[in-house]
Amino acid sequence: MTDRSLPVDVAFWILAAASVVSAWRVFRADSMVRAAYWLLASFVGVGMILVLLSAEFLGLVLLLMMAGEMTIMAVFMVMFMMNPAGLNPMTMVHQHRMAVTAGVGAFLGLAAVGLLAEFPIRPVTASEPTAELGVELLGDSMVVFQTAGVALLATMIGAVAIASRRGRFGDAQEGSEPPGGEQ
């Protein structure tokens, strides 16, 4: 073990533990919005692990995609949940015994593979396939991609705000009309 690999190993185990704990918290949260942000925390840990494993493109794409997805999901839950803002306590797990059994079984199976399998040791070459894929897909347009994502999010929020009960021209229940200028 080299001096450089010890901090990476420690960071890996801290991120792995944080990812597992926050994934567990998804099912222990008492509201949909809190569950969405616990899931985001789990994905952040997994994305950072990918970055540690020299798969920077995959890690950062995971972070960008999940941050946007979970935020949009939380916004829509706040707007459309029947309980106020999706924050009231509710049961997040159905078929509890089956869920626990499946979760423990999956964890034990994956842990056995991780601990008992012989993985090849291959140093990363200068030509990494994920980096090449990122350049091929996005080229120099990563900023354009991110800007388009923010613009789409703003458009969705604006569309929902305009289509809401209050509407663009006032409360829909009061017979609101558009501003003057129409004959």
VMD Tcl script that builds the backbone (N, CA, C; Angstrom):
set m [mol new atoms 549]
animate dup $m
set s [atomselect $m all]
$s set {name element resname resid chain x y z} {
  {N N MET 1 A 0.852 -1.180 0.000}
  {CA C MET 1 A 0.000 0.000 0.000}
  {C C MET 1 A 0.896 1.242 0.000}
  {N N THR 2 A 0.625 2.149 -0.920}
  {CA C THR 2 A 1.428 3.370 -1.001}
  {C C THR 2 A 0.824 4.440 -0.100}
  {N N ASP 3 A 1.583 5.524 0.088}
  {CA C ASP 3 A 1.092 6.624 0.916}
  {C C ASP 3 A -0.144 7.270 0.310}
  {N N ARG 4 A -0.206 7.296 -1.020}
  {CA C ARG 4 A -1.325 7.947 -1.695}
  {C C ARG 4 A -2.599 7.118 -1.591}
  {N N SER 5 A -2.478 5.795 -1.522}
  {CA C SER 5 A -3.679 4.966 -1.528}
  {C C SER 5 A -4.388 4.941 -0.172}
  {N N LEU 6 A -3.702 5.211 0.922}
  {CA C LEU 6 A -4.355 5.204 2.227}
  {C C LEU 6 A -5.444 6.276 2.323}
  {N N PRO 7 A -5.193 7.535 1.963}
  {CA C PRO 7 A -6.281 8.525 2.012}
  {C C PRO 7 A -7.431 8.171 1.064}
  {N N VAL 8 A -7.109 7.609 -0.102}
  {CA C VAL 8 A -8.161 7.213 -1.045}
  {C C VAL 8 A -8.994 6.084 -0.450}
  {N N ASP 9 A -8.324 5.115 0.186}
  {CA C ASP 9 A -9.052 4.014 0.818}
  {C C ASP 9 A -9.941 4.509 1.950}
  {N N VAL 10 A -9.424 5.411 2.761}
  {CA C VAL 10 A -10.215 5.962 3.868}
  {C C VAL 10 A -11.421 6.744 3.318}
  {N N ALA 11 A -11.188 7.562 2.298}
  {CA C ALA 11 A -12.289 8.319 1.687}
  {C C ALA 11 A -13.328 7.372 1.083}
  {N N PHE 12 A -12.850 6.295 0.443}
  {CA C PHE 12 A -13.769 5.319 -0.136}
  {C C PHE 12 A -14.690 4.734 0.924}
  {N N TRP 13 A -14.121 4.287 2.048}
  {CA C TRP 13 A -14.924 3.647 3.087}
  {C C TRP 13 A -15.862 4.641 3.763}
  {N N ILE 14 A -15.424 5.866 3.932}
  {CA C ILE 14 A -16.308 6.886 4.521}
  {C C ILE 14 A -17.476 7.161 3.582}
  {N N LEU 15 A -17.191 7.343 2.272}
  {CA C LEU 15 A -18.255 7.592 1.305}
  {C C LEU 15 A -19.183 6.391 1.160}
  {N N ALA 16 A -18.616 5.186 1.194}
  {CA C ALA 16 A -19.440 3.981 1.087}
  {C C ALA 16 A -20.387 3.875 2.280}
  {N N ALA 17 A -19.861 4.098 3.475}
  {CA C ALA 17 A -20.708 4.032 4.675}
  {C C ALA 17 A -21.783 5.118 4.642}
  {N N ALA 18 A -21.408 6.330 4.234}
  {CA C ALA 18 A -22.382 7.423 4.151}
  {C C ALA 18 A -23.462 7.112 3.113}
  {N N SER 19 A -23.084 6.504 2.001}
  {CA C SER 19 A -24.057 6.150 0.966}
  {C C SER 19 A -25.043 5.107 1.469}
  {N N VAL 20 A -24.528 4.098 2.170}
  {CA C VAL 20 A -25.409 3.042 2.687}
  {C C VAL 20 A -26.344 3.604 3.756}
  {N N VAL 21 A -25.814 4.424 4.658}
  {CA C VAL 21 A -26.643 4.998 5.725}
  {C C VAL 21 A -27.716 5.913 5.132}
  {N N SER 22 A -27.348 6.759 4.183}
  {CA C SER 22 A -28.357 7.656 3.602}
  {C C SER 22 A -29.360 6.879 2.751}
  {N N ALA 23 A -28.940 5.781 2.118}
  {CA C ALA 23 A -29.904 4.944 1.390}
  {C C ALA 23 A -30.879 4.288 2.370}
  {N N TRP 24 A -30.392 3.889 3.521}
  {CA C TRP 24 A -31.257 3.332 4.561}
  {C C TRP 24 A -32.239 4.396 5.056}
  {N N ARG 25 A -31.747 5.635 5.173}
  {CA C ARG 25 A -32.609 6.733 5.641}
  {C C ARG 25 A -33.747 7.046 4.674}
  {N N VAL 26 A -33.575 6.701 3.385}
  {CA C VAL 26 A -34.663 6.901 2.423}
  {C C VAL 26 A -35.911 6.184 2.918}
  {N N PHE 27 A -35.748 4.982 3.435}
  {CA C PHE 27 A -36.891 4.184 3.865}
  {C C PHE 27 A -37.306 4.464 5.300}
  {N N ARG 28 A -36.512 5.216 6.010}
  {CA C ARG 28 A -36.864 5.591 7.376}
  {C C ARG 28 A -37.428 7.005 7.441}
  {N N ALA 29 A -37.318 7.768 6.350}
  {CA C ALA 29 A -37.843 9.138 6.329}
  {C C ALA 29 A -39.362 9.089 6.420}
  {N N ASP 30 A -39.937 10.129 7.002}
  {CA C ASP 30 A -41.386 10.133 7.178}
  {C C ASP 30 A -42.108 11.016 6.167}
  {N N SER 31 A -41.414 11.458 5.131}
  {CA C SER 31 A -42.089 12.223 4.086}
  {C C SER 31 A -41.380 11.996 2.757}
  {N N MET 32 A -42.106 12.220 1.688}
  {CA C MET 32 A -41.562 11.998 0.351}
  {C C MET 32 A -40.410 12.961 0.041}
  {N N VAL 33 A -40.524 14.201 0.453}
  {CA C VAL 33 A -39.482 15.187 0.160}
  {C C VAL 33 A -38.194 14.826 0.889}
  {N N ARG 34 A -38.311 14.472 2.158}
  {CA C ARG 34 A -37.110 14.069 2.902}
  {C C ARG 34 A -36.489 12.814 2.292}
  {N N ALA 35 A -37.327 11.882 1.868}
  {CA C ALA 35 A -36.814 10.657 1.237}
  {C C ALA 35 A -36.063 10.993 -0.054}
  {N N ALA 36 A -36.580 11.954 -0.828}
  {CA C ALA 36 A -35.905 12.340 -2.072}
  {C C ALA 36 A -34.518 12.908 -1.787}
  {N N TYR 37 A -34.391 13.723 -0.750}
  {CA C TYR 37 A -33.085 14.302 -0.463}
  {C C TYR 37 A -32.135 13.308 0.201}
  {N N TRP 38 A -32.660 12.336 0.949}
  {CA C TRP 38 A -31.789 11.262 1.438}
  {C C TRP 38 A -31.279 10.431 0.265}
  {N N LEU 39 A -32.140 10.187 -0.717}
  {CA C LEU 39 A -31.706 9.450 -1.902}
  {C C LEU 39 A -30.640 10.233 -2.657}
  {N N LEU 40 A -30.807 11.539 -2.751}
  {CA C LEU 40 A -29.779 12.374 -3.379}
  {C C LEU 40 A -28.456 12.257 -2.626}
  {N N ALA 41 A -28.506 12.267 -1.292}
  {CA C ALA 41 A -27.273 12.128 -0.501}
  {C C ALA 41 A -26.587 10.797 -0.793}
  {N N SER 42 A -27.372 9.746 -0.952}
  {CA C SER 42 A -26.787 8.445 -1.285}
  {C C SER 42 A -26.119 8.479 -2.655}
  {N N PHE 43 A -26.788 9.094 -3.630}
  {CA C PHE 43 A -26.208 9.195 -4.969}
  {C C PHE 43 A -24.958 10.078 -4.986}
  {N N VAL 44 A -24.915 11.100 -4.168}
  {CA C VAL 44 A -23.712 11.940 -4.074}
  {C C VAL 44 A -22.535 11.102 -3.596}
  {N N GLY 45 A -22.765 10.264 -2.591}
  {CA C GLY 45 A -21.701 9.389 -2.116}
  {C C GLY 45 A -21.221 8.434 -3.194}
  {N N VAL 46 A -22.146 7.842 -3.946}
  {CA C VAL 46 A -21.772 6.923 -5.022}
  {C C VAL 46 A -21.025 7.671 -6.131}
  {N N GLY 47 A -21.476 8.882 -6.459}
  {CA C GLY 47 A -20.782 9.682 -7.470}
  {C C GLY 47 A -19.369 10.030 -7.062}
  {N N MET 48 A -19.186 10.353 -5.793}
  {CA C MET 48 A -17.843 10.665 -5.309}
  {C C MET 48 A -16.959 9.415 -5.306}
  {N N ILE 49 A -17.540 8.248 -5.045}
  {CA C ILE 49 A -16.775 7.002 -5.136}
  {C C ILE 49 A -16.314 6.777 -6.568}
  {N N LEU 50 A -17.183 7.047 -7.536}
  {CA C LEU 50 A -16.782 6.913 -8.939}
  {C C LEU 50 A -15.636 7.860 -9.276}
  {N N VAL 51 A -15.686 9.072 -8.744}
  {CA C VAL 51 A -14.584 10.016 -8.970}
  {C C VAL 51 A -13.295 9.473 -8.352}
  {N N LEU 52 A -13.392 8.912 -7.145}
  {CA C LEU 52 A -12.207 8.315 -6.508}
  {C C LEU 52 A -11.632 7.162 -7.327}
  {N N LEU 53 A -12.506 6.430 -8.012}
  {CA C LEU 53 A -12.074 5.282 -8.810}
  {C C LEU 53 A -11.638 5.686 -10.218}
  {N N SER 54 A -11.407 6.967 -10.431}
  {CA C SER 54 A -10.938 7.533 -11.708}
  {C C SER 54 A -11.954 7.413 -12.827}
  {N N ALA 55 A -13.218 7.385 -12.482}
  {CA C ALA 55 A -14.288 7.439 -13.480}
  {C C ALA 55 A -14.978 8.793 -13.309}
  {N N GLU 56 A -14.183 9.865 -13.515}
  {CA C GLU 56 A -14.664 11.217 -13.226}
  {C C GLU 56 A -15.910 11.574 -14.006}
  {N N PHE 57 A -15.943 11.223 -15.291}
  {CA C PHE 57 A -17.094 11.574 -16.113}
  {C C PHE 57 A -18.366 10.930 -15.572}
  {N N LEU 58 A -18.311 9.641 -15.310}
  {CA C LEU 58 A -19.490 8.944 -14.795}
  {C C LEU 58 A -19.907 9.488 -13.439}
  {N N GLY 59 A -18.935 9.763 -12.578}
  {CA C GLY 59 A -19.246 10.300 -11.262}
  {C C GLY 59 A -19.917 11.665 -11.332}
  {N N LEU 60 A -19.364 12.540 -12.156}
  {CA C LEU 60 A -19.937 13.892 -12.256}
  {C C LEU 60 A -21.284 13.886 -12.971}
  {N N VAL 61 A -21.442 13.030 -13.972}
  {CA C VAL 61 A -22.747 12.927 -14.635}
  {C C VAL 61 A -23.787 12.416 -13.644}
  {N N LEU 62 A -23.409 11.421 -12.836}
  {CA C LEU 62 A -24.328 10.925 -11.813}
  {C C LEU 62 A -24.716 12.041 -10.855}
  {N N LEU 63 A -23.753 12.832 -10.410}
  {CA C LEU 63 A -24.045 13.938 -9.499}
  {C C LEU 63 A -24.974 14.965 -10.146}
  {N N LEU 64 A -24.663 15.365 -11.373}
  {CA C LEU 64 A -25.489 16.365 -12.056}
  {C C LEU 64 A -26.903 15.855 -12.308}
  {N N MET 65 A -27.007 14.645 -12.822}
  {CA C MET 65 A -28.321 14.106 -13.161}
  {C C MET 65 A -29.175 13.902 -11.906}
  {N N MET 66 A -28.603 13.318 -10.873}
  {CA C MET 66 A -29.391 13.026 -9.681}
  {C C MET 66 A -29.751 14.291 -8.916}
  {N N ALA 67 A -28.849 15.266 -8.880}
  {CA C ALA 67 A -29.177 16.524 -8.195}
  {C C ALA 67 A -30.364 17.193 -8.881}
  {N N GLY 68 A -30.327 17.253 -10.189}
  {CA C GLY 68 A -31.454 17.837 -10.921}
  {C C GLY 68 A -32.719 17.025 -10.764}
  {N N GLU 69 A -32.606 15.711 -10.888}
  {CA C GLU 69 A -33.786 14.847 -10.815}
  {C C GLU 69 A -34.440 14.895 -9.443}
  {N N MET 70 A -33.647 14.798 -8.389}
  {CA C MET 70 A -34.216 14.797 -7.041}
  {C C MET 70 A -34.811 16.159 -6.687}
  {N N THR 71 A -34.187 17.235 -7.151}
  {CA C THR 71 A -34.738 18.566 -6.893}
  {C C THR 71 A -36.068 18.747 -7.608}
  {N N ILE 72 A -36.130 18.341 -8.868}
  {CA C ILE 72 A -37.387 18.434 -9.615}
  {C C ILE 72 A -38.449 17.571 -8.950}
  {N N MET 73 A -38.079 16.367 -8.538}
  {CA C MET 73 A -39.036 15.479 -7.886}
  {C C MET 73 A -39.554 16.116 -6.598}
  {N N ALA 74 A -38.671 16.709 -5.806}
  {CA C ALA 74 A -39.105 17.341 -4.557}
  {C C ALA 74 A -40.026 18.525 -4.834}
  {N N VAL 75 A -39.700 19.328 -5.856}
  {CA C VAL 75 A -40.554 20.474 -6.204}
  {C C VAL 75 A -41.945 19.993 -6.600}
  {N N PHE 76 A -42.035 18.965 -7.416}
  {CA C PHE 76 A -43.338 18.463 -7.845}
  {C C PHE 76 A -44.087 17.813 -6.680}
  {N N MET 77 A -43.377 17.171 -5.769}
  {CA C MET 77 A -44.055 16.602 -4.603}
  {C C MET 77 A -44.632 17.701 -3.724}
  {N N VAL 78 A -43.887 18.780 -3.545}
  {CA C VAL 78 A -44.391 19.889 -2.736}
  {C C VAL 78 A -45.642 20.477 -3.389}
  {N N MET 79 A -45.647 20.559 -4.713}
  {CA C MET 79 A -46.784 21.179 -5.397}
  {C C MET 79 A -48.001 20.266 -5.473}
  {N N PHE 80 A -47.811 18.965 -5.650}
  {CA C PHE 80 A -48.936 18.104 -5.995}
  {C C PHE 80 A -49.300 17.048 -4.962}
  {N N MET 81 A -48.551 16.929 -3.875}
  {CA C MET 81 A -48.904 15.918 -2.866}
  {C C MET 81 A -50.187 16.322 -2.173}
  {N N MET 82 A -50.974 15.328 -1.823}
  {CA C MET 82 A -52.233 15.613 -1.145}
  {C C MET 82 A -51.988 16.096 0.276}
  {N N ASN 83 A -50.948 15.575 0.937}
  {CA C ASN 83 A -50.653 16.122 2.256}
  {C C ASN 83 A -49.816 17.384 2.020}
  {N N PRO 84 A -49.942 18.372 2.857}
  {CA C PRO 84 A -49.294 19.652 2.584}
  {C C PRO 84 A -47.784 19.525 2.354}
  {N N ALA 85 A -47.390 19.855 1.170}
  {CA C ALA 85 A -45.987 19.945 0.762}
  {C C ALA 85 A -45.239 18.626 0.831}
  {N N GLY 86 A -45.925 17.505 0.944}
  {CA C GLY 86 A -45.254 16.222 1.019}
  {C C GLY 86 A -44.400 16.080 2.261}
  {N N LEU 87 A -44.659 16.913 3.272}
  {CA C LEU 87 A -43.829 16.904 4.476}
  {C C LEU 87 A -44.513 16.256 5.673}
  {N N ASN 88 A -45.810 15.975 5.574}
  {CA C ASN 88 A -46.483 15.330 6.697}
  {C C ASN 88 A -46.012 13.890 6.834}
  {N N PRO 89 A -45.986 13.387 8.064}
  {CA C PRO 89 A -45.551 12.001 8.254}
  {C C PRO 89 A -46.442 11.021 7.489}
  {N N MET 90 A -45.807 10.014 6.924}
  {CA C MET 90 A -46.526 8.959 6.233}
  {C C MET 90 A -45.654 7.714 6.214}
  {N N THR 91 A -46.261 6.574 5.998}
  {CA C THR 91 A -45.513 5.324 5.954}
  {C C THR 91 A -44.866 5.202 4.582}
  {N N MET 92 A -43.555 5.022 4.574}
  {CA C MET 92 A -42.822 4.962 3.307}
  {C C MET 92 A -42.546 3.534 2.857}
  {N N VAL 93 A -42.826 2.552 3.697}
  {CA C VAL 93 A -42.518 1.165 3.358}
  {C C VAL 93 A -43.809 0.355 3.371}
  {N N HIS 94 A -44.014 -0.403 2.327}
  {CA C HIS 94 A -45.150 -1.316 2.244}
  {C C HIS 94 A -44.578 -2.726 2.199}
  {N N GLN 95 A -45.315 -3.699 2.665}
  {CA C GLN 95 A -44.863 -5.090 2.758}
  {C C GLN 95 A -43.513 -5.125 3.490}
  {N N HIS 96 A -43.532 -4.663 4.714}
  {CA C HIS 96 A -42.314 -4.435 5.486}
  {C C HIS 96 A -41.431 -5.682 5.601}
  {N N ARG 97 A -41.993 -6.821 5.940}
  {CA C ARG 97 A -41.176 -8.026 6.099}
  {C C ARG 97 A -40.518 -8.429 4.788}
  {N N MET 98 A -41.266 -8.371 3.707}
  {CA C MET 98 A -40.710 -8.729 2.395}
  {C C MET 98 A -39.600 -7.751 2.002}
  {N N ALA 99 A -39.803 -6.467 2.276}
  {CA C ALA 99 A -38.785 -5.463 1.952}
  {C C ALA 99 A -37.508 -5.697 2.751}
  {N N VAL 100 A -37.635 -5.991 4.035}
  {CA C VAL 100 A -36.459 -6.247 4.867}
  {C C VAL 100 A -35.747 -7.511 4.393}
  {N N THR 101 A -36.505 -8.557 4.119}
  {CA C THR 101 A -35.907 -9.809 3.650}
  {C C THR 101 A -35.157 -9.608 2.332}
  {N N ALA 102 A -35.793 -8.921 1.385}
  {CA C ALA 102 A -35.150 -8.674 0.089}
  {C C ALA 102 A -33.909 -7.798 0.252}
  {N N GLY 103 A -33.982 -6.794 1.101}
  {CA C GLY 103 A -32.845 -5.903 1.308}
  {C C GLY 103 A -31.671 -6.613 1.958}
  {N N VAL 104 A -31.940 -7.398 2.981}
  {CA C VAL 104 A -30.857 -8.135 3.657}
  {C C VAL 104 A -30.261 -9.167 2.708}
  {N N GLY 105 A -31.115 -9.868 1.944}
  {CA C GLY 105 A -30.619 -10.851 0.980}
  {C C GLY 105 A -29.742 -10.217 -0.089}
  {N N ALA 106 A -30.191 -9.081 -0.626}
  {CA C ALA 106 A -29.402 -8.391 -1.656}
  {C C ALA 106 A -28.076 -7.895 -1.089}
  {N N PHE 107 A -28.114 -7.354 0.130}
  {CA C PHE 107 A -26.884 -6.873 0.743}
  {C C PHE 107 A -25.899 -8.018 0.971}
  {N N LEU 108 A -26.376 -9.130 1.511}
  {CA C LEU 108 A -25.486 -10.265 1.776}
  {C C LEU 108 A -24.907 -10.828 0.478}
  {N N GLY 109 A -25.731 -10.906 -0.562}
  {CA C GLY 109 A -25.239 -11.397 -1.852}
  {C C GLY 109 A -24.178 -10.483 -2.442}
  {N N LEU 110 A -24.432 -9.184 -2.442}
  {CA C LEU 110 A -23.456 -8.241 -2.981}
  {C C LEU 110 A -22.198 -8.176 -2.119}
  {N N ALA 111 A -22.369 -8.265 -0.799}
  {CA C ALA 111 A -21.201 -8.257 0.085}
  {C C ALA 111 A -20.347 -9.491 -0.159}
  {N N ALA 112 A -20.978 -10.642 -0.373}
  {CA C ALA 112 A -20.230 -11.869 -0.647}
  {C C ALA 112 A -19.441 -11.740 -1.948}
  {N N VAL 113 A -20.066 -11.203 -2.968}
  {CA C VAL 113 A -19.356 -11.004 -4.238}
  {C C VAL 113 A -18.193 -10.037 -4.039}
  {N N GLY 114 A -18.443 -8.940 -3.340}
  {CA C GLY 114 A -17.385 -7.950 -3.119}
  {C C GLY 114 A -16.212 -8.473 -2.313}
  {N N LEU 115 A -16.489 -9.329 -1.352}
  {CA C LEU 115 A -15.417 -9.828 -0.483}
  {C C LEU 115 A -14.744 -11.099 -1.009}
  {N N LEU 116 A -15.472 -11.922 -1.726}
  {CA C LEU 116 A -14.937 -13.226 -2.115}
  {C C LEU 116 A -14.469 -13.307 -3.569}
  {N N ALA 117 A -14.934 -12.422 -4.421}
  {CA C ALA 117 A -14.568 -12.499 -5.840}
  {C C ALA 117 A -13.148 -11.993 -6.059}
  {N N GLU 118 A -12.493 -12.545 -7.048}
  {CA C GLU 118 A -11.157 -12.091 -7.445}
  {C C GLU 118 A -11.315 -11.067 -8.571}
  {N N PHE 119 A -11.063 -9.833 -8.275}
  {CA C PHE 119 A -11.168 -8.779 -9.276}
  {C C PHE 119 A -9.807 -8.551 -9.908}
  {N N PRO 120 A -9.771 -8.311 -11.228}
  {CA C PRO 120 A -8.473 -8.064 -11.875}
  {C C PRO 120 A -7.900 -6.707 -11.439}
  {N N ILE 121 A -6.594 -6.656 -11.357}
  {CA C ILE 121 A -5.918 -5.403 -11.024}
  {C C ILE 121 A -5.325 -4.873 -12.321}
  {N N ARG 122 A -5.931 -3.821 -12.823}
  {CA C ARG 122 A -5.459 -3.207 -14.063}
  {C C ARG 122 A -5.268 -1.722 -13.826}
  {N N PRO 123 A -4.082 -1.231 -14.073}
  {CA C PRO 123 A -3.884 0.225 -13.918}
  {C C PRO 123 A -4.661 0.974 -15.007}
  {N N VAL 124 A -5.104 2.168 -14.657}
  {CA C VAL 124 A -5.833 2.995 -15.610}
  {C C VAL 124 A -4.855 3.502 -16.655}
  {N N THR 125 A -5.235 3.345 -17.900}
  {CA C THR 125 A -4.381 3.823 -18.983}
  {C C THR 125 A -4.641 5.297 -19.239}
  {N N ALA 126 A -3.784 5.903 -20.027}
  {CA C ALA 126 A -3.945 7.322 -20.356}
  {C C ALA 126 A -5.213 7.543 -21.188}
  {N N SER 127 A -5.638 6.529 -21.909}
  {CA C SER 127 A -6.830 6.622 -22.749}
  {C C SER 127 A -7.984 5.940 -22.019}
  {N N GLU 128 A -8.704 6.701 -21.204}
  {CA C GLU 128 A -9.794 6.134 -20.423}
  {C C GLU 128 A -11.092 6.171 -21.242}
  {N N PRO 129 A -11.778 5.039 -21.359}
  {CA C PRO 129 A -12.991 4.989 -22.184}
  {C C PRO 129 A -14.088 5.945 -21.735}
  {N N THR 130 A -14.273 6.134 -20.418}
  {CA C THR 130 A -15.344 7.029 -19.978}
  {C C THR 130 A -15.034 8.485 -20.329}
  {N N ALA 131 A -13.768 8.872 -20.241}
  {CA C ALA 131 A -13.402 10.242 -20.619}
  {C C ALA 131 A -13.603 10.438 -22.116}
  {N N GLU 132 A -13.230 9.432 -22.902}
  {CA C GLU 132 A -13.438 9.518 -24.356}
  {C C GLU 132 A -14.922 9.594 -24.684}
  {N N LEU 133 A -15.741 8.822 -23.965}
  {CA C LEU 133 A -17.188 8.865 -24.183}
  {C C LEU 133 A -17.732 10.252 -23.866}
  {N N GLY 134 A -17.269 10.850 -22.766}
  {CA C GLY 134 A -17.728 12.189 -22.408}
  {C C GLY 134 A -17.367 13.220 -23.451}
  {N N VAL 135 A -16.155 13.158 -23.956}
  {CA C VAL 135 A -15.729 14.099 -25.002}
  {C C VAL 135 A -16.534 13.870 -26.275}
  {N N GLU 136 A -16.771 12.594 -26.598}
  {CA C GLU 136 A -17.528 12.274 -27.808}
  {C C GLU 136 A -18.972 12.760 -27.714}
  {N N LEU 137 A -19.594 12.568 -26.552}
  {CA C LEU 137 A -20.993 12.964 -26.390}
  {C C LEU 137 A -21.177 14.466 -26.249}
  {N N LEU 138 A -20.320 15.099 -25.445}
  {CA C LEU 138 A -20.536 16.506 -25.116}
  {C C LEU 138 A -19.518 17.452 -25.735}
  {N N GLY 139 A -18.349 16.950 -26.087}
  {CA C GLY 139 A -17.322 17.813 -26.663}
  {C C GLY 139 A -17.026 18.975 -25.734}
  {N N ASP 140 A -17.013 20.141 -26.282}
  {CA C ASP 140 A -16.751 21.347 -25.488}
  {C C ASP 140 A -18.038 21.980 -24.978}
  {N N SER 141 A -19.143 21.254 -25.010}
  {CA C SER 141 A -20.435 21.865 -24.700}
  {C C SER 141 A -20.990 21.479 -23.335}
  {N N MET 142 A -20.142 21.168 -22.376}
  {CA C MET 142 A -20.639 20.819 -21.044}
  {C C MET 142 A -21.401 21.984 -20.427}
  {N N VAL 143 A -20.913 23.205 -20.596}
  {CA C VAL 143 A -21.606 24.372 -20.039}
  {C C VAL 143 A -22.965 24.544 -20.708}
  {N N VAL 144 A -23.029 24.298 -22.014}
  {CA C VAL 144 A -24.310 24.388 -22.728}
  {C C VAL 144 A -25.275 23.345 -22.180}
  {N N PHE 145 A -24.789 22.139 -21.935}
  {CA C PHE 145 A -25.610 21.060 -21.388}
  {C C PHE 145 A -26.167 21.445 -20.027}
  {N N GLN 146 A -25.330 21.979 -19.149}
  {CA C GLN 146 A -25.774 22.377 -17.819}
  {C C GLN 146 A -26.747 23.550 -17.899}
  {N N THR 147 A -26.467 24.516 -18.768}
  {CA C THR 147 A -27.357 25.665 -18.929}
  {C C THR 147 A -28.718 25.220 -19.443}
  {N N ALA 148 A -28.730 24.287 -20.380}
  {CA C ALA 148 A -29.997 23.784 -20.909}
  {C C ALA 148 A -30.792 23.099 -19.805}
  {N N GLY 149 A -30.129 22.357 -18.925}
  {CA C GLY 149 A -30.818 21.702 -17.816}
  {C C GLY 149 A -31.464 22.704 -16.871}
  {N N VAL 150 A -30.744 23.765 -16.537}
  {CA C VAL 150 A -31.301 24.801 -15.651}
  {C C VAL 150 A -32.451 25.527 -16.338}
  {N N ALA 151 A -32.312 25.789 -17.642}
  {CA C ALA 151 A -33.383 26.451 -18.386}
  {C C ALA 151 A -34.638 25.579 -18.436}
  {N N LEU 152 A -34.464 24.276 -18.625}
  {CA C LEU 152 A -35.614 23.368 -18.634}
  {C C LEU 152 A -36.292 23.313 -17.270}
  {N N LEU 153 A -35.499 23.295 -16.197}
  {CA C LEU 153 A -36.076 23.305 -14.855}
  {C C LEU 153 A -36.873 24.586 -14.624}
  {N N ALA 154 A -36.306 25.730 -14.989}
  {CA C ALA 154 A -37.014 27.007 -14.829}
  {C C ALA 154 A -38.297 27.032 -15.662}
  {N N THR 155 A -38.252 26.460 -16.858}
  {CA C THR 155 A -39.433 26.403 -17.720}
  {C C THR 155 A -40.521 25.547 -17.085}
  {N N MET 156 A -40.136 24.403 -16.520}
  {CA C MET 156 A -41.132 23.536 -15.878}
  {C C MET 156 A -41.771 24.224 -14.677}
  {N N ILE 157 A -40.957 24.868 -13.863}
  {CA C ILE 157 A -41.501 25.557 -12.691}
  {C C ILE 157 A -42.417 26.697 -13.137}
  {N N GLY 158 A -41.997 27.446 -14.161}
  {CA C GLY 158 A -42.839 28.525 -14.690}
  {C C GLY 158 A -44.155 28.009 -15.259}
  {N N ALA 159 A -44.112 26.889 -15.980}
  {CA C ALA 159 A -45.330 26.320 -16.559}
  {C C ALA 159 A -46.301 25.882 -15.469}
  {N N VAL 160 A -45.771 25.282 -14.423}
  {CA C VAL 160 A -46.639 24.861 -13.324}
  {C C VAL 160 A -47.205 26.081 -12.602}
  {N N ALA 161 A -46.384 27.124 -12.424}
  {CA C ALA 161 A -46.869 28.332 -11.751}
  {C C ALA 161 A -47.975 29.008 -12.564}
  {N N ILE 162 A -47.816 29.048 -13.876}
  {CA C ILE 162 A -48.830 29.672 -14.732}
  {C C ILE 162 A -50.107 28.842 -14.746}
  {N N ALA 163 A -49.970 27.516 -14.731}
  {CA C ALA 163 A -51.126 26.634 -14.809}
  {C C ALA 163 A -51.781 26.387 -13.454}
  {N N SER 164 A -51.244 26.946 -12.404}
  {CA C SER 164 A -51.802 26.692 -11.073}
  {C C SER 164 A -53.155 27.365 -10.910}
  {N N ARG 165 A -53.796 27.073 -9.815}
  {CA C ARG 165 A -55.126 27.616 -9.548}
  {C C ARG 165 A -55.113 29.144 -9.533}
  {N N ARG 166 A -54.059 29.722 -8.972}
  {CA C ARG 166 A -53.954 31.181 -8.953}
  {C C ARG 166 A -53.800 31.711 -10.360}
  {N N GLY 167 A -53.070 31.011 -11.200}
  {CA C GLY 167 A -52.981 31.360 -12.604}
  {C C GLY 167 A -52.191 32.627 -12.883}
  {N N ARG 168 A -52.071 32.917 -14.139}
  {CA C ARG 168 A -51.312 34.078 -14.579}
  {C C ARG 168 A -52.072 35.372 -14.352}
  {N N PHE 169 A -53.409 35.299 -14.408}
  {CA C PHE 169 A -54.212 36.517 -14.322}
  {C C PHE 169 A -55.025 36.604 -13.030}
  {N N GLY 170 A -54.627 35.900 -12.004}
  {CA C GLY 170 A -55.328 35.966 -10.729}
  {C C GLY 170 A -55.981 34.637 -10.397}
  {N N ASP 171 A -56.736 34.629 -9.297}
  {CA C ASP 171 A -57.365 33.413 -8.822}
  {C C ASP 171 A -58.420 32.936 -9.800}
  {N N ALA 172 A -58.331 31.679 -10.218}
  {CA C ALA 172 A -59.251 31.122 -11.207}
  {C C ALA 172 A -60.661 31.012 -10.671}
  {N N GLN 173 A -60.830 30.943 -9.362}
  {CA C GLN 173 A -62.157 30.805 -8.773}
  {C C GLN 173 A -62.916 32.130 -8.743}
  {N N GLU 174 A -62.252 33.240 -9.014}
  {CA C GLU 174 A -62.899 34.544 -8.949}
  {C C GLU 174 A -63.245 35.085 -10.333}
  {N N GLY 175 A -63.139 34.263 -11.373}
  {CA C GLY 175 A -63.480 34.722 -12.712}
  {C C GLY 175 A -62.521 35.770 -13.240}
  {N N SER 176 A -61.240 35.586 -13.032}
  {CA C SER 176 A -60.261 36.573 -13.472}
  {C C SER 176 A -60.224 36.662 -14.999}
  {N N GLU 177 A -59.830 37.823 -15.438}
  {CA C GLU 177 A -59.737 38.047 -16.879}
  {C C GLU 177 A -58.386 38.637 -17.200}
  {N N PRO 178 A -57.927 38.417 -18.459}
  {CA C PRO 178 A -56.638 38.970 -18.845}
  {C C PRO 178 A -56.685 40.496 -18.839}
  {N N PRO 179 A -55.512 41.135 -18.771}
  {CA C PRO 179 A -55.491 42.595 -18.779}
  {C C PRO 179 A -56.106 43.159 -20.051}
  {N N GLY 180 A -56.475 44.433 -19.987}
  {CA C GLY 180 A -57.143 45.096 -21.117}
  {C C GLY 180 A -56.384 45.024 -22.411}
  {N N GLY 181 A -57.007 45.480 -23.479}
  {CA C GLY 181 A -56.387 45.489 -24.794}
  {C C GLY 181 A -57.061 44.504 -25.735}
  {N N GLU 182 A -57.941 43.697 -25.203}
  {CA C GLU 182 A -58.662 42.739 -26.047}
  {C C GLU 182 A -60.080 43.242 -26.260}
  {N N GLN 183 A -60.576 43.130 -27.449}
  {CA C GLN 183 A -61.926 43.611 -27.769}
  {C C GLN 183 A -62.867 42.488 -28.081}
}
mol reanalyze $m
mol bondsrecalc $m
mol representation Tube
mol addrep $m
